[in-house]
């Protein structure tokens, strides 16, 4: 089915991505990097330790993509092997997770809602099952509480809190989603459970958390994401409206606080036009009439401005804006049409609703909080 050179190309990308996520894991887990020297230099010992992060993380992504691939093979839909995209940014002095994800490319036309649904939902479900297993292992095999002092011996200094403020330490916390919170409360030993700012140093917890993060992104009920295929299967006549509604809600939440009425007027005179222009670009390929786009964009900005004026502390998560841009400009909000509106069978409908529940349990409004 595939040529030997295809296997070689995809295998090389997989190995490069595994190496990149291992390097990224060393930076997150232990503060070690090949780009620095001294006590922070990455050694072979710490590289091997970091495989405890990269192997489960990349393994979950692999299972996700194989779910898509095997289902497409089952339906005789021609597709590529998984493309893994390495993305280590340590050479720029920036933190990264070592990858921009993985995708398979569908090479043949699909004219069946059932096939779209099956191929779309198989990936997230397969990856989710493995992610839960990784998190179960991580929560039930936490190291002793003093493990964190091996990574941050400075915490033993009674005056560290004062020094940290003066020296400009950056704290990276993860935001909780419902499933992560439930598993922590139900499985973890409270004496050993780390603070949210330290979970990035626990390889299985961090790998599982990132897997839930990517699962939720894929299951957003928008466009041609996996969640979009699910919605298209369940509600074929209303996919466009559902996709547009959730995209607008997503971008509305993401941009809360971008336009702040309490900022200087000179800043607002620049920020508001730029933000309006950004939103217009995001909606430009939605297939809506130009007047409708402007109505939506101006309505979003006006309501955001009003909410912040009433509740000054309210804010969304601006990190989502980049993903919203990719959704609107690259992936699109619409779904390819197929013939007919024959409903899915009950088994597939049940699976579709399970996927929606998984999305609700995995979505994190503020996944990474930097202080």
N, C-alpha and C positions, 0 to 999 in steps of 0.2 A: 504493500500500500504506500509506503514511504521509501524514498531513495536513501541509500547509505549516507550521502552528504547531508540530508535533512536531519538524520539522527545525530550526526556529528555536530552540526551547527547548534541544534537545540541542547545537546549535552554540554557543549562548551559554555553556552549562555547559563545553563543551570549551575555548572561548577563555578563560573565567575560570580554569579549571584550568591551562591553559598559562601564563597570566600569573602565577598563584600559584606554580607550580613554578619559574618563572624568578626570582621574588623570593626563593624559598627557595634556589635555586641560587646566587644572588649572596651570600647569607649563608654558605653552606657553602664555596663556592669561594674567595671573595675577602674575606669578612668585611665586606661592604657591605650596608647596609639603609636603606630609606626612612624608618625610624623614628629614625635617629640623624643627627647632623650631623658637621661637621669632615671629617677624612680618611677616616672610615668611612661617609660618606654615599653612597648609591647614586646613580650618575650614569647617563646614557643609554648611555655607552660600556660600563659594566660590566653594564648590563641586557642589551645586545646580546650581550656575551661570554657571559652566563649562558644564552643560548639554546642554547649548545653542550651544556648539561646537559639543559635542559627538553625540547628537541625530540626527542632520541633517547629520553629516558625516557618522555615522553607518547606518542611514536610506538610504542614497544614495547607500552604498555598498550592503545593503539588497535588494533594488530594482534591482540593477544590477544582483545579483545572482538569484533573483526570475525570472528575465527575462529569464535567461538560464534554470531554473528549469521548469517553466510553458511551455516553448517551447519544452523542451525534453518530458514532459508529453504529450503535444499535438501530438508529433510525435511517442509516445509510445516507447521512448528510456528510459531505466531504468537508473536512476541517484540518487545520494544521496541528502539529504537535504543540505543546505549551511553549510560548516564548517567555522566558524569565528575563527581567530587565534589571541588571545591576545598577545600584545607585548609591555607592559609598562616596560621601563628600568630605571625608576627613582631610584630604589634601587641600581643601579650601578653608580648613579650620572650623568647619561647621559640623554639627551633629546630624546624623541621618540614621535611618534604620537599615540601610544597605541595599534597598531595592525599591523600585517604583512599581512593584507588583508583577503579575504574570497574566498573560492572555492567550487565548487560542483564536485563530482566525477562521471564520466560516467561509468556505470556498465555493459553496453551491447555493442555489436559490432555495429558500424554504417557503413553501406555500401551505403551511399547516399550523394552526394555532396550537394543536396538541404537541407538535414537534418543538415549536418555540418554547412552550411551557416546560416540557420535559428537559430540554437542554439547558434552559435558563435556571430552573430550580435545582437541578442535580448538583451543581457546583457548590452553592452555599450550604445545602444540606449536608453534603459529604464533608466539607471543611468544618462545619459547625460541630459535627459529632466528634471529630478528632480534637478540635479546640477544647471542647468540654472535657475530654479525656486528659489533655495536657494540663488544664487548670485543676482538675481533680488531683492529679499527681502533685502539682505545685502546692496546692493548699494542704494536702495531707502529708507532705514531706518537707515542711519548712525547717530550715536550720535553726540552731539555738539562737536566742535573742542577741547574744553578743557577736553574731556573725557580722553585723553591720560595722562593728569596730575594726574588723579586718580590712574593710574598704575605706572607712572614714575614722582613722585613729584620732583625728582631731576632735571628734565628738566627746572623747574622754576628758578634754580640757574644760573645766568648769566655766571658763571665761569665753568659750567659743562663740556663744550667741552674740556677745558684744563685738568680738572681732569680725564675725561674719558680716555684720551690718556695715562695719567700717571698710572692709576689704571688698565689698560688692559681690558676695557669693550669689549665685543664681540657683534657685530651687525650682525643680521641674516636678510637678505633681500630675498624676493621672486623674481624670474624672471618672466617677463611678457610673456604670450602667447597671440595670436591674439584675442581670444574670450574675455579673461579677460580685455585686453586693450580696446576693442570696447565697452564692457559693462560699464567700468569705464567712458569712455569719453561720452557715450550716456545717462547714468543714474545717475551718482554720482554728488552730489553737490560739486563743487570744494573747497568750503569753509570748508567742513567737511571731504573731502577725505584724509585719512592718507597717510603718506610717506610709501614707499615700505618697509622700515625697521620696520614699526609699524603695518602692516596688520596682523601679527601673533597675535595681541591683539584684533582683531575684529572677533568674533566667526563665523559668517555666511560667511564672506568673506574668512576666512581661511579654513573653512570646504568645501566651494564651490571650492576654488582653489585646494585643495588636491583631490577633486573628479575629476576635470579636469585632474590633473596630473595622476591619476590612469586610467582614461579613455584613455588618450593618450598611456600609457604603454600597456594597453590591446589591443589597436588598431594598435600597431606596426605590419607592414606586414611581420612578421617573424614566421616561424615554426608553432606551434600549438597554438599561441596566438589567441585571437579573431580576430585580424586583419589578421592573417595567414589564418584563416578559410574564411574570406571575400575574400582574394586574391585567395585562392584555388577555391572558387566558381566562381569568375569572370574570372580567367585565369588558368584553371586546367593544361594546358600543360606547363605552364611557371612558376608554383609556386616555384619550386626548384631554378631557376635562380633569380627570384624576391626576394625570401627569403634570398639567399646568398648575393645578391647585397646590400640589405638594412641592413643586419647584418654587412657586411664589412664596409659600410658607417657609421653605428652607432658606431662600435668599433673604426673606424678611428677617428671620431670626439671626442669620449670619451678620447682617449689616446693622443691627441695633446698636446704636452708639457711635456709628461712623459720623453721622451728622448730629452734633451735640449743640443745642441752643446756648449752652453756657460757655462755649468757646469764643475766642475773640472774633469780632466781625470780620477782620481782615482774613482770618483763617477760613471762616465760613464762606466768604466770597469765592475762595478757591476750591474748598472741599466739596461744596454742594454741587457745582457744575460738573466737577470730575466724577463724583459719585453717580450723578444722574446719567452721565455719558457711559460709565461702566455698566450700569444696569441696562441701559438701552442696548449696548453691544451684546450683553448676555441673552437678551430676548430676541435679537435680530433674526435668528434662524428658527424661531418658534413656529413660523407659518402664519402668524397673526397679522392682521392689518396694521399698518404703521400707526394709525390713530389709536388702535386698541393697545399697542405696545406702550405708547406715550401715556395713555391713561393709567395702565398698570404701574409703570415706573414712577410717575409723579404721585400716584396714590400711595405706593409703598413708602416713598421718601416723606410724604406729608404725615402719614400715620406714625412712622418711626420718630419723626421730629416731635410730634405731639406727645407720644408716650414718654420719650426722654425728658421732655419739658415737665411732665406731670410726675414721673418717677426718675429722678436724676441718677439713681444708682443702677438702673436697669441697663443691661448690656447683653449682646449676643455673643457670637464667637467668630471674629473676623477671619480666623483661619479657614472657615468654610467657604469664604468668598472665592478663593482660587478654584476650589472644586466646583462651585456653582458656575464659574466661568467655563471650565472644561465641559460641564454638562450642557450648557447652553450653546457654546460655539463649536465644540468638537463632536460630542456624542449626539446632541440633539434631543429635543423633548418629545418627538413623535416616534411612532413605531411603524415598521413596514406593514403594509396591509396584506391580508390574506383573504381568500374567497370564503364567504359564508360566516355565519355566527352560531354554528352548532355548539351547544354548551359542552363543557368538559364533563367527563363522567364523575361520579361522586368521589371516587378514590382520589382523583387529581384535584378536585375541589377541596377535599380535606387537606391534602398536601399543600395546596396553595395557602389555605388559612394558617396552617402550621408555620409556613414560611413568613407570613405576616407577623405572627406571634414572636417568632425568632427575631425579626427585625426590631420589634418593640423592646424586647429584652436585651438586645445587643447595642442599640443606638445610644451613644454618649453625647449629650449636648455640648459639653466642653471637654474633649478628650485629653488635651494637654494644657496644663495651666502653668505658665512661667511667671515666677515672682522674683 
